[in-house]
Amino acid sequence: MTDLRTVWDDPTVEIILRSTETSPFGRKVRMALVALGLGGRVRLEPADTMAETDGLRLQNPLGKMPCLLIGKEAFFDSHVILEMLDALAGGGRLMPRDGLERFRVLTRARLADGITDAALLATYEDRFRTPDQTSERWLAHQKGKITRALAAFESDLPDPARAELVQITLAAALGYLNWRRPLEWRETHPELDRWLQDFARNHPCWTKTERTQE
Ligand SMILES: N[C@@H](CCC(=O)N[C@@H](CS)C(=O)NCC(=O)O)C(=O)O
């Protein structure tokens, strides 16, 4: 069996993260790399998910980023990559190693991912449909998911002093909401808004992964 650490430490193996700076799922990976001190090993190579000629579609047949290339091998999606980074950091750094708490954390992280998924679908509705094709019903359906998930986090906030799986995933989701604005959430969820400010203040992984382009 190939040892992950051995491959990661092999300087002849190139490690590339296919992601734009603007991808919220890519930002999860970039935040985790910074939080775990693993970023130096990885080169960021933007991907164009709309371009047929972009090698991303060969690397990940779904054509989605982020996609982590270790030599010629591709690993996706963001959750799998965060599991890999946690393992590289010795395990138990981003998520509990085992026990019921592990599955609680994984579920909370999927809830936060669901905010981003719904926000992306709302964004794509704009991008892929002409104004007369836009389904307000579909947009309301996605906004309902976001609103319910935000309420769940507002009433049970993760510890902002830690940069672990749930916090990183939630911060990436909220950052994306702040950018794309499928709905206004900050005034209606003041605790969560404060939570993001605390997280941002506490962890350089937030500022170091802010997008430098629109
Ligand atoms: N579940 C995936 C979602 C990835 C995803 O949806 N990425 C978006 C960009 S943030 C994408 O590549 N969209 C292009 C497409 O769906 O064709 C993950 O966690 O990595």
Ligand as a Chemical Component Dictionary entry (heavy atoms), coordinates in Angstrom:
data_LIG
# 
_chem_comp.id                   LIG 
_chem_comp.type                 NON-POLYMER 
_chem_comp.pdbx_formal_charge   0 
_chem_comp.three_letter_code    LIG 
# 
loop_
_chem_comp_atom.comp_id 
_chem_comp_atom.atom_id 
_chem_comp_atom.alt_atom_id 
_chem_comp_atom.type_symbol 
_chem_comp_atom.charge 
_chem_comp_atom.model_Cartn_x 
_chem_comp_atom.model_Cartn_y 
_chem_comp_atom.model_Cartn_z 
_chem_comp_atom.pdbx_ordinal 
LIG N1  N1  N 0 -19.179 18.693 -3.650  1  
LIG C1  C1  C 0 -18.156 19.383 -4.404  2  
LIG C2  C2  C 0 -18.762 20.621 -5.028  3  
LIG C3  C3  C 0 -17.773 21.315 -5.942  4  
LIG C4  C4  C 0 -18.447 22.415 -6.782  5  
LIG O1  O1  O 0 -19.660 22.462 -6.949  6  
LIG N2  N2  N 0 -17.590 23.304 -7.299  7  
LIG C5  C5  C 0 -18.074 24.344 -8.177  8  
LIG C6  C6  C 0 -17.243 25.601 -8.020  9  
LIG S1  S1  S 0 -17.274 26.231 -6.381  10 
LIG C7  C7  C 0 -17.890 23.882 -9.613  11 
LIG O2  O2  O 0 -16.870 23.354 -9.956  12 
LIG N3  N3  N 0 -18.916 24.107 -10.456 13 
LIG C8  C8  C 0 -18.882 23.820 -11.838 14 
LIG C9  C9  C 0 -19.930 22.861 -12.275 15 
LIG O3  O3  O 0 -20.746 22.408 -11.434 16 
LIG O4  O4  O 0 -19.930 22.538 -13.460 17 
LIG C10 C10 C 0 -16.985 19.727 -3.471  18 
LIG O5  O5  O 0 -17.189 19.763 -2.252  19 
LIG O6  O6  O 0 -15.852 19.890 -3.967  20 
# 
loop_
_chem_comp_bond.comp_id 
_chem_comp_bond.atom_id_1 
_chem_comp_bond.atom_id_2 
_chem_comp_bond.value_order 
_chem_comp_bond.pdbx_ordinal 
LIG N1  C1  SING 1  
LIG C1  C2  SING 2  
LIG C1  C10 SING 3  
LIG C2  C3  SING 4  
LIG C3  C4  SING 5  
LIG C4  O1  DOUB 6  
LIG C4  N2  SING 7  
LIG N2  C5  SING 8  
LIG C5  C6  SING 9  
LIG C5  C7  SING 10 
LIG C6  S1  SING 11 
LIG C7  O2  DOUB 12 
LIG C7  N3  SING 13 
LIG N3  C8  SING 14 
LIG C8  C9  SING 15 
LIG C9  O3  DOUB 16 
LIG C9  O4  SING 17 
LIG C10 O5  DOUB 18 
LIG C10 O6  SING 19 
# 
